[in-house]
């Protein structure tokens, strides 16, 4: 951004999501525009990320625009037809049976700076309500049988035996519902 403005906006694309993560981790207030946003160059679609001017926002946005392919637009006013955006509380399931998809997802979260919590079988089997800890739970590409049943007894040390079991299935079902 070249000048101070009441608010700033940028596209909600992959680079914009990375920018959103950086801004949210820095404690900035963020929002999604519910409607089209007018900028000097034209309009941006609904879903555009809006950053109200706040301490440090302009400098952080300038740094982000240098690091990422993000075009930051100054807005003539902050507007009000927005939904607040924050970082979701993400749980990433990790099975003792190695899943390549889990590793790639973990790598992307790490590369993008997206905070997450590793969720293992015991956390799903213990019956604690998942919704009090997570907004989303990511299950990597893995067969349902491998997730539910896991490693058979005698095939690994006891702490790695089994899967999420019926208790874990019930906990995930309650979370989704």
Secondary structure, 3 states (H helix, E strand, C coil): CCCCCCEEEECCCHHHHHHHHHHHHCCCCEEEECCCEEECCEEECCCCEEEECCCCHHHHHHHHHHHCCCCCEEECCCCCCEEEECCCCEEEECCCCCCHHHHHHHHHHHHHCCCCEEECHHHHHCCCCHHHCCCEEECCCCCHHHHHHCECCCCCCHHHEECCHHHHHHHHHHHHC
